[in-house]
Amino acid sequence: MSTLYRKRLIPDECICLNNDDIIVQNNTQIITIWKTLHPKTEFAKGISYYVIDKGWKISKFYSEQDELVYIYCDIIDTFYDENTDSYTFTDLLADVIVENNGDVKVIDLDELATALKSDIISSHMIVTALNRLDALLKIIYSGELQEYINILDQYLILL
């Protein structure tokens, strides 16, 4: 299986996700199960669906008691290095939280603006992030996100 990295722009860091277990991998998707890198009171583990061709990571965050906390969607950019068989997923800062009651929150747009002002991200990548965010919001509002959640739910027993 490939090695996965999470690259953040704010703060500038790249972390190997060597504790994530890859349970599905192909050219368009990777599904992982994981425990938090740093203990948190709100959630302890989760399952993530990297939708590579769409530029999304859709995650279900769970408490230690196996209760769904929320669905968290990252806008990402993916780089695959075939020489090292590794994927680097760059967080493009804009995120969406879908609460258990159905409420939808778009967050961290201020970080996107800060990154542009500070020349951390190019205007081209801002456009990419906003287009991917728009496409994600359209599937959330249309109810089509459930199709992706159903795929994740097939693997919950492994969590």
BAVEX-754527 format. One line per 2 residues: for each residue y, z, x of N, C-alpha, C, O, CB. Coordinates in steps of 0.05 Angstrom, whole numbers. Atoms other than C-alpha are relative to their C-alpha. Glycine has a CB too. Layout:
Y,Z,X,Y,Z,X,Y,Z,X,Y,Z,X,Y,Z,X ~ ...
//
This chain:
-24,0,17,0,0,0,25,0,17,25,9,40,0,24,-19 ~ -26,2,-14,72,-12,20,13,27,5,6,47,-8,19,-18,-15
-17,-23,-4,120,39,47,26,-4,-16,37,-26,-16,7,5,31 ~ -24,2,17,179,54,1,22,17,12,18,39,22,-6,10,-29
-24,-15,-9,250,75,21,20,0,-23,23,-20,-37,11,-13,26 ~ -22,-1,18,307,98,-22,26,1,16,29,20,32,-1,25,-19
-25,0,-14,375,79,5,22,6,-19,25,-6,-40,5,-29,14 ~ -24,-8,16,437,113,-22,25,-9,15,25,-8,40,0,30,-6
-26,7,-12,508,89,-10,18,24,2,34,26,21,13,-22,-16 ~ -16,-25,1,540,156,-28,-18,23,-6,-27,25,-29,24,-2,-21
-6,2,-29,521,194,13,-17,-21,13,-37,-30,2,-4,27,14 ~ 14,21,-15,498,143,64,-25,12,12,-25,27,31,18,-12,23
26,-10,-10,424,157,73,-22,-19,-8,-20,-33,-28,-5,29,-11 ~ 24,16,6,357,123,74,-24,19,4,-29,28,27,-2,-26,17
22,-19,-1,296,166,58,-26,-14,-6,-28,-30,-25,5,23,-20 ~ 27,10,5,223,147,64,-12,16,-23,-12,41,-22,-18,2,26
12,-13,24,188,162,-2,-30,3,5,-46,-5,-12,6,-16,-26 ~ 28,-1,-8,123,178,33,-17,19,-17,-41,19,-15,-3,8,29
15,-17,18,104,231,-19,-3,-12,-27,-17,-1,-44,15,26,-3 ~ 5,14,25,108,181,-76,-27,-14,1,-33,-26,21,23,-20,-6
25,14,2,41,155,-98,3,-26,-15,11,-25,-39,-22,18,-13 ~ -1,26,13,40,81,-113,-25,-4,-17,-47,-2,-6,4,-23,20
23,4,17,-5,69,-173,-3,-29,-10,-24,-37,-18,1,19,-23 ~ 0,29,6,14,-4,-189,19,-13,19,41,-3,23,8,-5,-31
-18,15,-18,43,-55,-142,-7,-30,-2,-30,-38,1,-2,10,29 ~ 2,29,-3,55,-130,-147,28,-10,6,46,5,12,-11,-13,-27
-26,12,-9,113,-178,-134,23,7,-18,46,6,-10,-3,-30,0 ~ -22,-5,19,153,-158,-196,2,29,-8,22,37,-21,-3,-16,-24
-2,-28,9,137,-84,-206,-15,18,19,-35,11,31,-11,3,-28 ~ 14,-22,-14,118,-20,-172,3,25,-18,24,30,-28,12,5,29
0,-25,15,99,43,-209,-9,23,18,-30,20,31,-18,-2,-26 ~ 6,-23,-18,99,110,-173,0,26,-17,14,28,-37,20,2,23
-2,-27,10,86,182,-190,10,17,23,3,12,46,-27,11,-12 ~ -13,-16,-22,124,236,-151,6,28,-9,7,34,-33,25,-15,9
-11,-27,4,146,307,-144,28,-1,13,32,-16,32,-19,23,12 ~ -27,0,-11,219,322,-129,0,6,30,-16,22,40,18,20,-14
-2,-5,-28,239,319,-56,11,28,6,2,41,25,19,-21,13 ~ -12,-27,-3,280,383,-64,-4,14,-27,4,2,-47,31,-1,8
5,-14,25,260,434,-117,25,2,-18,46,8,-8,-11,28,5 ~ -22,-1,20,303,432,-180,-10,16,-24,-34,16,-30,9,-29,-9
8,-15,24,303,478,-240,-4,-17,-24,-20,-11,-41,21,22,-5 ~ 0,17,23,314,422,-289,-26,-17,-2,-37,-20,-24,24,-18,0
24,17,0,256,377,-269,-15,3,26,-4,11,47,7,-30,-5 ~ 18,-5,-24,197,378,-220,-15,-25,8,-24,-26,31,-19,22,-6
17,23,-7,162,311,-223,7,-23,-19,23,-20,-37,-30,7,-3 ~ -6,22,17,163,243,-253,-17,-24,6,-34,-24,24,29,-7,2
13,26,-3,139,172,-259,22,-21,-1,39,-19,-18,-23,-5,-22 ~ -22,20,-3,181,112,-239,-12,-28,-1,-33,-33,10,16,4,25
7,28,3,177,38,-256,22,-16,13,44,-19,2,-4,-8,-30 ~ -19,18,-13,212,-7,-206,-4,-28,-12,-24,-41,-7,-4,0,31
1,26,12,227,-70,-245,15,-18,19,39,-23,16,12,-1,-30 ~ -13,13,-23,241,-111,-183,16,-24,-8,38,-28,2,-21,-8,20
-14,25,7,260,-177,-216,24,5,-18,40,-13,-21,-20,-18,-14 ~ -23,-6,17,310,-142,-262,21,17,15,44,19,7,-9,14,-25
-18,-17,-15,340,-94,-211,4,27,-13,26,39,-12,27,-13,2 ~ -1,-26,13,323,-30,-249,-23,18,11,-44,8,20,-3,-3,-30
21,-20,-3,284,33,-235,2,18,-24,22,32,-29,2,16,27 ~ 2,-16,25,263,67,-300,-18,23,6,-42,19,12,-9,-17,-24
16,-23,-6,239,138,-291,0,20,-23,19,22,-38,12,15,25 ~ 3,-22,19,213,193,-336,-1,25,17,-19,29,34,-25,-4,-18
-1,-25,-15,232,262,-309,-13,22,-17,-7,25,-41,30,7,7 ~ 14,-21,15,187,320,-328,5,28,13,9,30,37,-30,-6,0
-2,-28,-10,192,396,-322,-27,8,11,-47,-7,9,8,19,-23 ~ 25,-11,-10,139,438,-288,-20,4,-22,-44,4,-17,5,26,15
17,-5,23,112,450,-358,-8,-26,-14,-18,-26,-36,13,18,-20 ~ 7,27,10,101,374,-368,16,-8,-25,6,-24,-41,-30,0,-7
-17,9,22,158,368,-418,19,-21,10,31,-18,32,16,25,-12 ~ -18,21,-8,199,305,-416,29,11,-1,38,21,-21,-2,-25,-19
-28,-9,-1,270,323,-393,18,-23,-9,35,-18,-27,7,8,29 ~ -14,23,9,299,253,-400,-10,-25,15,-27,-23,33,31,3,5
5,25,-14,293,180,-380,24,-7,16,47,-6,6,-8,-23,-21 ~ -22,5,-19,335,162,-320,-3,-29,11,-25,-35,21,1,21,23
1,28,-9,351,89,-303,20,-4,22,44,0,19,5,-19,-23 ~ -17,8,-23,378,68,-235,3,-30,1,-15,-45,-6,-12,11,26
-5,28,-7,410,2,-220,-6,-3,30,6,12,46,29,-10,-8 ~ 9,2,-28,378,-21,-155,1,-29,11,2,-48,-5,-28,11,3
3,25,-14,376,-76,-104,-25,3,18,-28,25,30,25,-9,17 ~ 25,-2,-14,309,-90,-71,-1,-19,24,5,-42,22,-24,-5,-18
5,16,-24,295,-113,0,-29,5,8,-37,28,12,20,7,23 ~ 28,-2,-9,223,-128,21,-2,-11,28,7,-33,34,-20,-15,-19
4,8,-27,206,-131,95,-30,-5,4,-46,14,5,10,22,21 ~ 28,7,-2,140,-168,102,-12,8,27,-36,13,29,-5,-29,-5
10,-8,-26,134,-150,176,-10,29,0,-30,35,14,22,-3,21 ~ 8,-28,1,129,-76,160,-12,7,-27,-20,30,-31,24,18,5
10,-4,27,104,-84,88,15,24,-13,2,43,-22,-30,5,0 ~ -16,-22,11,161,-40,64,22,-10,-19,32,-32,-16,13,16,23
-21,6,19,209,-40,6,23,20,4,18,44,7,-10,1,-29 ~ -24,-17,0,280,-12,11,14,-5,-27,23,-27,-32,18,-5,24
-14,1,26,310,3,-57,27,13,3,29,37,7,-17,14,-23 ~ -27,-10,-3,385,10,-52,11,7,-28,11,-9,-46,19,-21,13
-12,-9,24,417,51,-107,28,-11,-3,45,-6,14,0,32,-1 ~ -26,13,4,475,11,-134,19,17,-17,38,7,-29,-3,-27,-13
-18,-21,9,506,75,-161,2,3,-30,2,26,-40,27,-5,10 ~ -1,-3,29,511,60,-236,-27,8,-11,-47,-3,-4,10,-26,-13
25,-10,12,459,99,-275,3,4,-30,25,6,-40,-8,27,14 ~ 1,-4,29,438,108,-347,-20,22,-5,-43,22,5,-7,-26,-16
19,-21,9,407,171,-377,-4,-4,-30,15,-7,-46,12,29,6 ~ 7,1,28,370,166,-443,-12,27,-7,-33,35,3,-20,-24,-7
9,-27,8,364,235,-474,-22,-2,-20,-27,-22,-32,24,16,-12 ~ 22,-1,19,305,256,-516,8,-5,-29,-8,-15,-45,-14,27,2
-10,4,27,348,253,-578,11,-29,-4,21,-36,-26,22,19,-7 ~ -9,27,2,365,180,-563,28,-6,11,36,-29,14,-1,-9,-28
-27,4,-11,435,191,-536,-2,-14,27,-20,-9,43,15,27,4 ~ -1,16,-25,453,143,-479,26,6,14,47,6,3,-2,-31,-7
-23,-6,-17,499,162,-422,0,-19,24,-20,-20,38,0,30,9 ~ -4,16,-25,525,114,-369,15,18,19,36,29,12,16,-27,-5
-12,-19,-19,542,155,-307,5,-13,27,-6,-34,33,-18,25,3 ~ -6,7,-28,569,148,-237,15,-26,4,15,-37,26,-26,-1,15
-17,24,-4,615,89,-249,23,7,18,33,-11,32,11,-10,-27 ~ -21,-9,-19,667,130,-211,-9,-4,29,6,-11,46,8,29,-5
11,4,-27,621,126,-150,0,-30,7,5,-37,30,-29,11,2 ~ -2,29,-5,618,50,-158,28,-7,8,32,-23,26,-9,-15,-26
-28,6,-7,694,48,-157,7,11,28,21,-3,43,19,12,-21 ~ -5,-12,-26,697,95,-97,-12,-17,22,0,-22,43,-11,29,1
13,17,-20,647,52,-60,15,-26,5,16,-35,28,-29,-6,-9 ~ -15,24,-4,688,-10,-72,26,5,15,33,-10,33,6,-13,-28
-26,-7,-14,754,23,-51,-5,7,29,12,1,46,13,24,-14 ~ 6,-8,-28,720,49,12,-14,-21,16,-23,-16,38,-16,26,0
14,22,-12,689,-18,29,-29,7,8,-40,-3,27,14,-8,26 ~ 29,-7,-4,619,13,24,-17,-21,-13,-40,-26,-5,-6,28,-11
15,20,15,598,-41,-25,17,-25,-4,42,-22,-7,-10,11,-28 ~ -16,25,3,619,-114,-31,6,-5,-29,-8,5,-47,-16,-24,13
-6,7,28,651,-143,-93,-23,-16,-12,-28,-14,-36,26,-17,-1 ~ 23,15,10,590,-189,-98,-21,20,-11,-33,15,-32,-12,-17,22
20,-20,9,544,-127,-103,10,15,-24,-6,24,-40,-6,19,23 ~ -11,-13,24,591,-95,-154,-6,-18,-24,-15,-8,-45,31,4,3
6,18,22,584,-157,-197,-30,1,-7,-38,1,-30,8,-29,7 ~ 29,-2,4,508,-154,-188,-7,25,-15,-22,25,-34,-15,-1,27
5,-26,13,507,-80,-207,8,-1,-29,-6,9,-47,14,22,15 ~ -10,0,28,549,-91,-269,-16,-19,-18,-21,-12,-41,29,-9,0
17,18,16,507,-151,-292,-27,13,-6,-37,11,-28,-4,-26,15 ~ 26,-14,4,443,-110,-283,4,23,-20,-14,28,-37,-11,10,27
-6,-22,19,475,-51,-319,2,-11,-28,-9,1,-47,25,15,8 ~ -4,12,26,496,-96,-377,-27,-8,-12,-32,-3,-35,18,-24,3
27,9,10,425,-126,-383,-17,24,-8,-30,24,-28,-14,-16,22 ~ 15,-24,7,395,-56,-382,10,13,-26,-6,20,-43,2,21,23
-11,-11,24,442,-30,-435,-8,-16,-25,-13,-5,-46,30,2,2 ~ 9,17,22,425,-90,-479,-28,6,-9,-34,7,-33,3,-30,7
28,-6,9,351,-74,-477,-2,28,-11,-19,34,-28,-19,-4,24 ~ 0,-27,11,365,0,-489,9,-1,-29,-4,10,-47,18,19,17
-12,0,27,409,-14,-550,-17,-16,-20,-17,-11,-44,28,-11,1 ~ 17,16,18,360,-66,-578,-27,13,-5,-42,4,-23,-5,-27,13
26,-13,4,301,-18,-573,-22,-10,19,-44,0,18,-9,-2,-28 ~ 21,12,-17,265,-60,-521,-7,17,24,-27,12,38,10,-27,10
7,-18,-22,266,-4,-469,-27,12,-5,-42,18,14,21,22,3 ~ 25,-12,7,206,23,-506,-24,-15,12,-44,-3,19,-4,2,-31
21,16,-13,164,-34,-478,-5,9,29,-28,11,37,7,-30,0 ~ 2,-10,-27,178,-8,-408,-12,28,1,-28,35,18,27,-1,15
10,-28,2,165,64,-429,-30,0,-6,-45,16,4,16,15,-22 ~ 29,2,7,98,43,-459,-16,-6,25,-39,4,28,-4,-21,-21
14,6,-25,78,15,-391,-3,25,16,-24,31,27,15,-22,16 ~ 1,-26,-15,96,81,-357,-20,19,-13,-35,33,1,28,12,1
17,-20,15,60,121,-411,-30,-5,5,-46,13,2,6,-2,-29 ~ 28,6,-6,-6,86,-393,-10,16,24,-34,21,27,-4,-30,6
8,-13,-25,-5,124,-327,7,30,1,4,43,21,14,-14,23 ~ -9,-28,0,20,193,-349,-23,19,7,-18,40,18,11,7,-27
23,-18,-6,-50,222,-342,-2,6,29,-13,26,37,-26,-13,-10 ~ 1,-4,-29,-42,213,-267,21,19,10,20,29,33,3,-27,14
-23,-17,-8,21,255,-266,-10,29,0,5,47,6,24,-3,-19
//
